[in-house]
């Protein structure tokens, strides 16, 4: 079989790979993209998009309950998991087709196959046996759920990918994990009516986030009805052959009964079957491709972006890095301005939005120069709905420069609001700039420009 030659070969059809392929083709490069499964990657197929649609669905129950306080009389309601699942799948299919159409119009050749490295600039396709040579090869294969646990009955633990294939809603669910994936699924299932128990090794959720945010969110999740078992792990699962019901034995001696067990203890870079060593590409202990700040691997002409690389696993970063690489290789060659701050959101209910330094990280870097501003309050809507729970909003300020270096929120639309604060921080906003900004009243967002008195100053006076 003859060897196919390309200017750029992209392995993986997720957000980063698709963007790089499209931009490179737009610059006139001969581009092939090889994808083993579906176009769109984790975000479109089994992550951000279907998850956010399910988050929307889960919040309607509270909206209908709250309406009574505003004079609305709502009759009996019923949620249908199958209807939601079918609607989500239709939207995912639409987006996948959109990705395929964009690549086709850009002139990218898309091949549905599995690519493995045969040499420094050579890839073989596992199914067809074809050989591809390219001047530049981009690895953008994303990440996959952490492997099955080596415990008795571990085969009954389903992962986050399998969650989106559930055809019925389990009445009782045990979720293992305390990161954003575990918490988002726990929140979705609980608000849709499932009994949810979250089992986590640590004492608090969202390791690595601001401590005050973590405590506030954990209390809110418990108040929503999620049962949290801290400092425990799954030890054994037994399954009743007649009913399918699972007995979940924990390391602390507890035994839980569940209709489904979801393991959400993280994701690992999808490099196991790439044969990176054949191309001289180095991976770290997690299997992540080691890259420079320009997406270069340890092998000349081979690059990596997205969740497969040792970078923050966020879709916008993969897209930004994919475009920057294509522009640099086939376009102007100029390096783009990098974001100094990385905003992110956790789509639990209540929602979390965060950007910049946590209070703890700020103190580690500037131990004597930090002011912290915090506001907690009940939203106006709760005055008539009667719903409990407070909003948390927080700013971390570097006192010598007055720069806002951290912003955090737990509450409705936190992801939307943190995006705007991130834009201001990227532009170098000072606390004085927020103080001088006219508030839009009455809104939740106005609290970010109304916090005047620091609740904590380091060092303490």
N, C-alpha and C positions, 0 to 999 in steps of 0.2 A: 504494500500500500504506500502511495506517495506521501511525502511530508508536506503539510500545509504551513505556509509562512505568513506571519502577521506582524504588524508593528507593535500591537498591544494585545496580550491575552489576559482576560480577566477571569479568575476562578471564583465564582460565587455571584449570585444574582440578587443580593440584598441591596439596601439603600446605598451603601458606599460604592459597591462594585458597579451598580447601574449608573450612578452619577459619573463615575470615572469613565465608563465606556461611552456614554452619550457625549460627554464633553470632548473626549479624545477624538471620537468620530467627527464631531463638529469642527475640529481643527484639521480634518483631512486624513487622520490616521486610519489604517486598516485594522479593525478591531473585531475580535471574537470574544464572546462571553459564554462561558461554560457553566451551566447550573444543573445540579443533579436532581433537584426536587422542583420547587415552585419559585417563580420570580416574585420578588418583594421581600424575601428574607424574614427574619424574626419579627420586625416591626409590623409589616403588613399582614403576614400570614398567621403568626402565632404569638403576637406580642401587643405592641402599642395600640394598633387599630382595633382588633376584636376586643381587646381588654377594655378600652375606653368606651366602646359601644355598650359593653356589659355594665360598666360603671354607671352610665346614663340610665340604663334599665333599672339598676338597683336603687336609684335615688327617687324613683317615682312614688314608691310607697310612702316615704316620709312627706313628700310634697302633697299627696292626697290627704294624709293625716293633718298636716298643717293647715290645709285649706279650710277646715272646719272653724278655726279661730277667726277667719276672715269672712265668715258668713256663707260659705259654700256647704251644701249638703250633698255628699257623695254616697251612692249606694254601695252594694256589695261589689267587691273587686276580686279578680282571680288572675294569677300570673301563670303563663304557659311557657315553660323552659324550651319546648320544642319550637314554638313560634319565634322566640328570640334567637335561638340557634340558627334557624333557617334564614332569618333576616341578616344576621351577622355574616353567615357564609355567602350570601348573595353579594354583600358589600365587599368582602374579601376577594371574591371571584372577579368583581368589577375592577377592583384596583389592580389585581394581577394582570388582567387583560390590558389595562391602561399602561402598565409598565412594559408589557410586550410590544404594544403599539408604539410607544415612545422610542424603544430601542430599534424597532424596524424602520421607523421614519428617519432615525438618525443614521441609518446605514450600518448598524452593528449586526454581525452575524451571531445569532443565538443558537447554541447547541445544548440539547438536553442529554447530559452524560456526566460521568464522574471523572475528574481530571486528577492524575497523579504525576509527580515529577519523575522524569527519566534521566534528567541531567540539568546542568546550569540554566539552559535556555530552552529546554525541551520538555514537553508534557505529553503523556499518552492518555487517550480516552479509554476508560475501562470497558465500556460496552462495545463501541465500534472498533476499537483497536487502532484508530487513527493516531498519527503523530503530529503534534503542533510545535513549530518553532517560532519564537517571538523575540524581538529585540528587548521588549519589556514585558514582564509578567507581574500582575497584581493579584495577591492572595486576599480575598475578601469573603471568606467562607463562614464568618460569623461565629456563633457559639451555640452549644447544645446544653440541655439540662445536665447537671452533675449526674454521674452514673448511679446505677442501682446500689442500694446499701447492702453491705455484706452482713445481714442479720437474718435469722430464721424468719421466713415468710416475707422477706423483702421484695419478692416478685409481685406482691399485691400493692406495693406503693406506686402510684401513678405520678407522672411528672407534669410540669406546666404545659408542655406541648400536648399531652394527652387530654388535659383539662378541656381544651377547646373542642375535643371530639366527643365529649359526654353527651349522650342522647337523652338522658333523664337527669333530673336534679336529685342528688342524694339528700336524704333527710338529715343525716348525721355525718359530719365530715371532720376528720382530724387532719390538720395541716402542720407539717414540720418546717420550721424556719422562722426567721424574724427579720428578714430583709424585705425590700419593697415588693418583690413578687409574692411572697407568702402573705404579706399584709393586704395587698390589693385583692388577692383572691379570697382571703378570709372576709374582707369587708363586703365584697360582691355577694358571696354566698350567704352571709348572715342577713344582709338587707333584703335578699330575695327569699328569705324564710328558712334557710337551713340552720341547724344547730351546729355551731363551729367551735372546735377546740384547737387552739394554737399551742404547739409544743416547741419550746426553744431552749437552747443550751445556756444562754446567758440570762441575766436578770432583767434586761430591757431591750426593747425593739430597736431596729434601725441603727446598728452599730456604725459609727463613723459620722453620724449626723450630730447636730447641736444637742447637747444634753437636755436643755430645757424643752426643745422640740420633742425629743424622744419621750420624756416623761409625760408631756401634755398629750401626745398622740396615744400613748399606751393607756392612759386613763380614759380617754375618749372611746377607744376601741372596746375596752371593758364595759363602759357604760352602754355601748351599742348592743351588748349581749354576747360578745365574743369571750369565751372562757380561755384564759391564758394560763398555761402551766409552764412556769419558768424553771430554769436550771435542771432540765430533764431532757432525755433523748429517747427515741424509739429503741426498744430492746428486742421485741419479738412480735410478730403478727400471726394470729391463728384465724383461719377462715372456715366457717361452717359450710360444708359442701351442699347442704340442703337449701339454705337461705342466702348464702353469699355474705352474711354478716361477718364483720371483722372484729376480733378482740385484739386491741392494741395494748401491749404491755410496755410500760415505760421504765426507765432506769431507776426511778424513785419508788417503784413498787405499785404505782397506780395502774389500773386496767380500764381502758376506755372502749366503748362499743361504737362502731362506725359502719356506715354503709360504703364509705370511700375514704381512702387515705391519700393525701396529696403531699408529695415531697417537693419542697421549694427551698432547697438549701444552696442555691446558686447555680451558675452556669459555667461551663469550661470552654475554652477556645476549641473550635472545630478543626483540629489539625491531625487527628489520629491516623487518618488514612491518606494523607497527602504525600508521604515519603519525602519530607522536607530535606532529609539528609542527603538525598541524591543530588540536590541542587546547592548544597552547602549553606542552607538556611538554618539559623540557630533559633531554637525555642527555649523558653524558660521552664522552670519546674512545673508550672501549670499547663504547659503546652502552648502558651501564647508566643506568637512570632515576635522576636525582639526587633524593634524598629527605632530609628532615630526620629527626631522631631520633624523630619521631612519624609517619613514613611519608608525610609530605606532599610532593608534587611541587611544581614551580614553577607549576602551574596550580591555582587554587582548586577544591576538590571532587574532585580526582583524586589517587590515592594509589598506592603501589607497595610490595610486600613480596617477600621471597625473593630468589632468585638473579638476578632481573631488575633489582634495585636495587643501589645502591652500598653493600652491606652484606656481612657474612660469609656465604658460600654454604653454610649449614648448615640442614638441615631443621628442627631445633628452634627456630632463630631465626625462620624463616619462619612456623612455627606460632604462636610467641609473638607475633610482630608482627601476624599476621592476627587473632588473638583480641583483642589489645589495641585494634586499630583498630575492630573491630566493637563492642566494649564501649564505647569512647569515643564513637562516632557514634550508637549506638542504645541503649546501656545506661546505666550510671551516669555516664559521662563522666569518670571518674577515670582517671588514668594509673597503670599498674602499676609496681611496683618492678622496676627493671632489674637483670639479672645483672651483677655486677662482673667475673666470670670466665667465659670461654667454653671449656668442656672439649671435646675432640675426640679421635677415635681414627683410626688408620690400620690397616686390617684386612689387613696383610701377615702373613706368618708368618716371624719373630716379629711380634707385634702391637705397635703404638705407642699409648700413651695420654698426653695432655699437657693441662695447664691452666695458665693464668697466664703469667708471664714466663719466657722462656728466660733462661739465664745472660747471654747477650749483651744482651738487652733490659733486664734488670735493671741491668746495669752502665751502660748508656747513660742510665738514669733516675736511678740511685742509685750513682754511681761509687765512693763511699767507704764504703758501708754494707751490703755484701752478704756473707752466709755461704752457702757451697754444700756440701751434704751428698750424698755419692754412695756407693752400694753396688753391687758387682758380685759375682755368685755363681752357682754351678751349682745348679739346683733339685734338690730331694731325688729327684724322679722319675728324673733322669738318672743317679743313682748305680747303679741297677739296669738301666736301659735302655741305658746306655752312650752316649747321645746327647750330642754336644758342644754348645757354645754357652752363653753366660752371659746372665743377666737383668741389666738395668741399671735401677736406681731412683735418683731424684734429687730433692732438695728445694732450692729457692732461698728464702732467708730474708732479710727486711729487718731488719738487726741492731738498729737503734734501737727498733723496735716489737716485735721478735720475731715479726712476722707471716710466715706462709708465703705467699709471693706467686708461687710457681711449683712445679709438681710434674710429673715426667716419668717414664715407664716404657717399657722395651722388654722384652717377654716375654709369656708366656701370660696371657690374660685381662686385658691391660693396659687395654682399654676399660672393662671392668667395674669395675676397681679405681679408675681415675681418676675415675669418676663419683662415688664416695664421697668421695674426697679433695676434689673440686670442691665438694661440699656443705659439707664442713668449712671450706674456704677462704671460701666465700660467707658463712659464719657468723662469719668473722674469726678463725679458729683461729691460735694461736701455736705456735711450735716447742715451747714448754714444755708445751702441751696434748697434743701428740703424745707427748712424752717421758713424760708422766704417764699415758698410756693403756696399759692392760694388754694385752699381746700375746696373740694366739691362736696357739698353737704346736702342731704345726709347720705354718705357712702361708707363702706368699710375701708376703701382705699385711702380716704382722707387721714386715717390714723397714722399712715407712714409719714405724713408731713405735719402731724400735730404733737408728736412726742417731743417734749421740751426738757424734761428732767431725767438725767441718767439715774437708773436704779442701782447701778454698780459702777464704781470707778476703780481702776487698777493703776497704781497701788491705792489701797483704801486710804482716805484722808486720816 
